[in-house]
Amino acid sequence: MFFLPETSSANILYRRARRLRKHTGRGDLKCEPEIQSEAMTGKDIVLMTLVRPFSLNFTEPILFLLNLYIALIYGLLYVWFESFAIVFEGGYGFNLGEEGLAFVGILVGGFVVFPFFALYMYYVIEPQFDENGEIKPEERLPLAFVGAFCIPVCLFWFGWTSRPSVPWIVPIIGSSFFTIGAFLIFNSVFNYLGDAYPEYAASVFAGNDFMRSSFGAGFPLFASAMYNNLGVDWASSTLGFLSIAFIPIPFVLYHYGERIRKASKRARHDL
C-alpha cells in the first residue's frame, strides 16, 4: 500500500497538472479529468455514484454472476461463523477464550495459501502481461477453479467432523479450507472485474461491496435457527450444497467470458 506506484491515469494527469500549475504559476493549466469533472452537474454525480453501481450490477451478466457468487461466499462465511459457539462450546466444552482460539485454523489457511498464490502470480500470471501491461481478464480466473471446490470441502468436512467423538483439531483443520477458497476466489474475481471494466472499476466494486455486505448482514439472521433445527452436520451440508451449485460460474466465464464481454457496451473489447 505504501510502496506501490499510482496507476490511475486520471490521477497521474491530475497530479502532473497540479505540479505544473505550482511550478509555472499558471492557474489555467488543467488536465482532461479536471475539465470533465467541472462539467459534471449534480445530477451526473448522483447518477455516477448512486445509480451506476446498481445499473451495472443488474444489466451486466458477468457482474451479476460474480457479485452473486462473492456475496454468497460472504453470506456463507457469516452463517458458518455462528456454528463455532455451538460446536466448540456446546460440543467440545470449550470456554469462551478457547472457543475464540478455534478460529486460528482460518488464519493458518491464509498462511498456507498466500505463498502458492504469490508464486502463481509471479510465474504464471506475470509472464502473460503484454508490452502495455495488459492481460486478458479471463486469465485471472483459473485460481477460482481451485477456490470454488475448497468452500464445499470445508463445509462438509467441518459439518461431519464436529462431534465429541472426533478430536477437536479435525474440524479446525477443515476450517482452513474456507480461507483458501475465499482467498483464491476473491483475488481472482476482483482482479478479473478490474481488468474487464477498467473505466467503471469504482462503480463495479461499489456494487460488489453493497451486494456482499447485504448478504453478510442478512444471512446471520437465520443462522442460529438453522443450526439448532438441522444440526451442525446438515446445516453445514446445506451450505455446502449451495456452494456447489455456484462452482460452474468461474468455469463458464473462463470459456465464454470473452464473448460475453465483447457483447457488452461497458466491458472492454480490446483484449
MOCOR-V590603 format. One record per residue. RES is the residue in one letter. SS is DSSP state (H for helix, E for strand, - for the rest). Layout:
# MOCOR-V590603
RES:SS
RES:SS
This chain:
# MOCOR-V590603
M:-
F:-
F:-
L:-
P:-
E:-
T:-
S:-
S:H
A:H
N:H
I:H
L:H
Y:H
R:H
R:H
A:H
R:H
R:H
L:H
R:H
K:H
H:H
T:H
G:-
R:-
G:-
D:-
L:-
K:-
C:-
E:H
P:H
E:H
I:H
Q:H
S:H
E:H
A:H
M:-
T:-
G:H
K:H
D:H
I:H
V:H
L:H
M:H
T:H
L:H
V:H
R:H
P:H
F:H
S:H
L:H
N:H
F:H
T:H
E:-
P:H
I:H
L:H
F:H
L:H
L:H
N:H
L:H
Y:H
I:H
A:H
L:H
I:H
Y:H
G:H
L:H
L:H
Y:H
V:H
W:H
F:H
E:H
S:H
F:H
A:H
I:H
V:H
F:H
E:H
G:H
G:H
Y:-
G:-
F:-
N:-
L:H
G:H
E:H
E:H
G:H
L:H
A:-
F:-
V:H
G:H
I:H
L:H
V:H
G:H
G:H
F:H
V:H
V:H
F:H
P:H
F:H
F:H
A:H
L:H
Y:H
M:H
Y:H
Y:H
V:H
I:H
E:H
P:H
Q:H
F:-
D:-
E:-
N:-
G:-
E:-
I:-
K:-
P:H
E:H
E:H
R:H
L:-
P:H
L:H
A:H
F:H
V:H
G:H
A:H
F:H
C:H
I:H
P:H
V:H
C:H
L:H
F:H
W:H
F:H
G:H
W:H
T:H
S:-
R:-
P:-
S:-
V:-
P:-
W:H
I:H
V:H
P:H
I:H
I:H
G:H
S:H
S:H
F:H
F:H
T:H
I:H
G:H
A:H
F:H
L:H
I:H
F:H
N:H
S:H
V:H
F:H
N:H
Y:H
L:H
G:H
D:H
A:H
Y:-
P:H
E:H
Y:H
A:H
A:H
S:H
V:H
F:H
A:H
G:H
N:H
D:H
F:H
M:H
R:H
S:H
S:H
F:H
G:H
A:H
G:H
F:H
P:H
L:H
F:H
A:H
S:H
A:H
M:H
Y:H
N:H
N:H
L:H
G:H
V:H
D:H
W:H
A:H
S:H
S:H
T:H
L:H
G:H
F:H
L:H
S:H
I:H
A:H
F:-
I:-
P:H
I:H
P:H
F:H
V:H
L:H
Y:H
H:H
Y:H
G:H
E:H
R:H
I:H
R:H
K:H
A:H
S:-
K:-
R:-
A:-
R:-
H:-
D:-
L:-
